Amino acid sequence: MGRINRSFAVTRVTREDGVIRTDTRADTVSVEEPLEIRAGGTTLTSTMRTPGHDIELAHGWLFAERLISSPDDVTTARYCAGAVGPEGENTYNLLDIDLAGTAAPVTPNLIRLTPTTSACGVCGTQSISELLHRTHAPIEPVALDPDLIMALPGKLREGQKQFRKTGGIHAAGAFDLDGNALVIREDIGRHNAADKVIGHLLLENKLPAKDTILVMSSRASFELVQKAAMAGFPALVAVSAASSLAVELARQAGMALAGFAREERFNLYAGALAGGRR
């Protein structure tokens, strides 16, 4: 598709020795476009995302919504040729999914009529209490190696190709307990990046994600902990803060949760460190 980023003429403003200076030059920004996901002709959701790995995103979202539990629950996934731009080109912004008979039925309460923004992964859901009581894959707890946790944000940055170009895109990565990257995905929305990673692991038959750590370039919000828990991740590491609901859910689920992860420090909100330290 080639629409991951775009260039615009921008004016950069600087102050040097008290003097305001301006300079117009090309700058690269991350693309944000809508993606509508349909199943059997019914629109399930629309989300603002960065184009690319859309089928993984759809699988991750369907998994998080408990519509599917296996790649076999999806028989086909294709872009709708009827979604065209102003010049008659396919926009690749409408994805048609055919579900197998093994998939869960599509019910009215599952349909998101309000578009999900790139900042919010649970918009349109009816209540937080409903989300808190969702079932998730059994989690096998792991004790976190402090040196590994402090190294993971840097390892994630190594795979953030679009961030280096734009500075305006999130990343999610799945890493094994030795710090090896299994998959890294970027998106304008942090929840979309997580869905792409989870969708990739689902398609590779690597769920539940035991002995695997989900690393996010964002804060640790409730919906990200929920997605990680449902996928069976025993730990989530974020470079920014954790919310109160994220901490509560991680502790309920038996997940380790670390935030403000840097080269020399991090906060442990839930779980245990290797060696029995907490």
C-alpha positions in Angstrom: 0.0 0.0 0.0 2.9 2.4 0.6 0.9 4.7 2.9 2.7 4.2 6.2 4.0 7.8 6.2 3.6 11.1 4.2 5.7 14.2 3.7 4.4 17.7 4.3 6.1 21.1 4.1 6.3 22.4 7.6 7.8 25.5 9.2 10.2 24.9 12.0 10.5 27.7 14.5 13.6 28.0 16.7 15.1 30.7 19.0 18.8 31.4 18.8 20.3 34.0 21.0 16.9 35.5 21.6 16.0 35.7 17.9 13.1 33.7 16.4 14.1 32.0 13.2 11.9 30.0 10.8 12.8 27.4 8.2 10.4 25.7 5.8 11.3 22.1 4.9 9.8 18.7 4.3 8.8 16.6 7.3 7.6 13.0 7.5 4.5 12.2 9.5 2.7 8.9 10.2 -0.4 8.1 8.2 -3.7 7.8 10.1 -6.6 6.3 8.1 -9.8 4.5 9.0 -10.2 0.7 8.8 -13.6 -0.8 8.8 -13.8 -4.5 9.7 -16.8 -6.5 8.4 -17.9 -10.1 9.0 -20.6 -11.6 6.8 -21.5 -8.2 5.5 -22.0 -6.7 9.0 -19.7 -3.9 10.1 -18.2 -4.9 13.4 -15.9 -1.9 14.1 -14.0 0.9 12.6 -10.7 2.1 13.9 -8.2 4.8 13.1 -4.9 3.0 12.3 -1.7 3.2 10.3 -2.1 1.0 7.2 -0.1 -2.2 7.2 -0.5 -5.6 8.8 -4.3 -5.1 8.7 -5.1 -8.8 8.6 -3.0 -9.3 11.8 -4.8 -6.3 13.4 -8.2 -7.9 12.5 -7.2 -11.2 13.9 -6.0 -9.6 17.1 -9.2 -7.6 17.5 -11.4 -10.6 16.8 -9.4 -12.6 19.3 -9.7 -9.9 22.0 -13.5 -9.7 21.4 -13.7 -13.5 21.8 -15.1 -14.1 18.4 -12.2 -16.3 17.4 -9.7 -18.5 19.3 -7.8 -20.0 16.4 -6.7 -19.0 12.9 -9.0 -21.7 11.6 -12.0 -19.6 12.8 -11.3 -17.2 9.9 -11.8 -18.7 6.4 -11.0 -15.6 4.3 -9.9 -12.0 4.9 -9.9 -9.7 1.9 -10.0 -6.0 1.1 -13.3 -4.9 -0.4 -12.9 -3.6 -3.9 -15.9 -1.3 -3.5 -14.1 1.0 -1.1 -12.6 3.5 -3.6 -11.0 6.9 -3.3 -11.6 10.0 -5.3 -9.7 8.7 -8.3 -11.4 5.3 -8.3 -8.5 3.5 -6.5 -9.0 0.9 -3.9 -8.5 2.6 -0.5 -7.7 -0.7 1.3 -9.7 0.7 4.2 -12.5 -1.9 4.3 -11.6 -5.5 5.3 -14.1 -8.3 4.8 -13.8 -11.3 7.1 -15.5 -14.6 6.6 -15.9 -16.5 9.8 -16.0 -20.3 10.0 -18.7 -22.2 11.9 -16.4 -22.6 14.8 -16.3 -18.9 15.5 -18.6 -17.3 18.1 -21.8 -15.8 16.7 -21.8 -12.0 16.0 -24.2 -10.5 18.5 -25.6 -6.9 18.5 -23.7 -5.9 21.7 -20.4 -6.7 19.8 -20.9 -4.2 17.1 -19.0 -0.8 17.5 -21.1 1.8 15.8 -18.9 4.6 17.1 -15.4 4.7 15.4 -12.6 3.7 17.7 -9.9 6.4 17.8 -6.2 5.8 17.7 -6.0 6.7 21.4 -8.8 4.5 22.8 -9.1 0.7 22.5 -12.4 0.2 24.3 -14.6 3.0 23.0 -18.1 1.8 22.4 -18.1 -1.0 25.0 -20.9 -0.9 27.5 -19.1 -0.9 30.9 -15.8 -1.4 32.5 -17.3 -4.0 34.8 -18.1 -6.1 31.7 -14.5 -6.0 30.6 -13.2 -6.8 34.0 -15.1 -10.1 34.0 -14.0 -11.3 30.6 -12.3 -14.6 30.6 -8.6 -14.8 29.4 -6.1 -17.5 28.7 -4.6 -19.1 31.9 -1.4 -17.3 32.7 1.8 -19.0 33.8 3.6 -16.4 36.0 7.2 -15.6 35.4 9.7 -13.9 37.7 11.2 -10.9 35.9 14.9 -10.4 35.4 15.5 -6.7 36.2 18.4 -6.4 33.7 16.1 -7.8 31.0 13.2 -5.4 31.8 15.6 -2.4 31.6 16.9 -3.6 28.3 13.6 -4.3 26.6 12.6 -0.6 25.7 15.9 -0.2 23.8 15.4 -3.5 22.0 11.9 -2.3 21.0 13.3 1.0 19.7 15.6 -1.0 17.5 12.6 -2.3 15.6 10.7 1.1 15.4 11.6 2.0 11.9 8.6 4.3 11.4 9.2 6.1 14.7 12.7 7.0 13.6 11.2 8.6 10.5 8.2 10.3 12.1 8.5 10.4 15.9 4.7 10.0 16.0 3.8 6.3 16.1 3.5 3.6 18.8 5.1 0.2 18.8 4.3 -3.2 20.4 6.7 -6.1 20.5 6.7 -9.7 21.8 10.0 -10.8 23.3 11.1 -14.1 24.7 12.7 -14.4 28.2 16.1 -14.1 26.7 15.2 -10.7 25.2 14.9 -11.9 21.6 12.2 -10.1 19.5 9.6 -12.4 18.1 7.6 -9.7 16.4 7.4 -5.9 16.5 4.6 -3.9 15.0 4.0 -0.1 14.7 0.7 1.8 14.5 -0.6 5.3 15.3 -2.8 3.6 17.9 -1.2 1.7 20.8 -4.0 -0.8 21.0 -3.8 -1.4 17.2 -0.1 -2.1 17.6 -0.9 -4.7 20.3 -3.6 -6.2 18.2 -1.2 -6.6 15.3 1.3 -8.4 17.5 -1.4 -10.7 19.0 -2.9 -11.3 15.6 0.6 -12.3 14.3 1.1 -14.8 17.2 -2.4 -16.2 16.6 -1.7 -16.8 12.9 1.6 -18.4 13.9 -0.2 -20.7 16.4 1.9 -19.2 19.2 -1.0 -18.4 21.6 -1.2 -18.5 24.6 2.0 -16.4 24.7 3.6 -18.1 27.7 7.2 -17.3 28.5 6.8 -14.1 26.3 6.7 -10.5 27.3 4.6 -7.8 25.6 6.5 -4.5 25.4 4.7 -1.2 24.6 6.1 2.2 23.7 3.1 3.8 25.5 1.6 3.9 28.9 0.0 0.7 30.3 -3.7 1.2 30.1 -6.5 -1.1 31.1 -7.3 -2.3 27.6 -3.6 -3.2 26.9 -3.4 -5.3 30.1 -6.7 -6.9 29.1 -5.5 -7.8 25.6 -2.2 -9.1 27.0 -4.0 -11.2 29.7 -6.4 -12.7 27.2 -3.5 -13.7 24.9 -1.7 -15.4 27.9 1.2 -13.0 28.2 2.7 -13.4 31.7 4.2 -9.9 31.6 3.7 -6.5 30.1 6.4 -3.8 30.1 5.6 -0.2 29.2 7.8 2.9 28.8 5.3 5.1 30.5 2.9 4.9 33.5 0.3 2.4 34.4 -3.3 3.3 35.2 -5.1 2.2 38.4 -7.3 -0.2 36.5 -4.3 -1.7 34.6 -2.6 -2.4 37.9 -5.7 -4.0 39.5 -6.4 -6.2 36.4 -2.7 -7.3 36.2 -2.8 -8.4 39.8 -6.1 -10.2 39.4 -4.8 -12.0 36.3 -1.5 -13.0 37.8 0.5 -10.9 35.3 3.7 -9.0 35.9 3.4 -5.3 35.1 6.3 -2.9 34.8 6.1 0.8 33.8 8.4 3.8 33.3 11.0 1.2 31.9 14.3 2.8 31.2 17.9 1.7 30.8 18.5 2.1 34.6 15.1 1.8 36.2 11.5 0.8 36.1 8.4 0.6 38.4 7.1 -2.9 39.2 3.3 -2.6 39.7 2.5 -6.3 39.8 4.3 -9.6 39.8 7.7 -10.6 41.2 11.4 -10.2 40.4 13.8 -13.1 39.9 15.4 -14.0 43.2 12.1 -13.6 45.1 12.3 -9.8 45.3 9.2 -7.7 44.9 
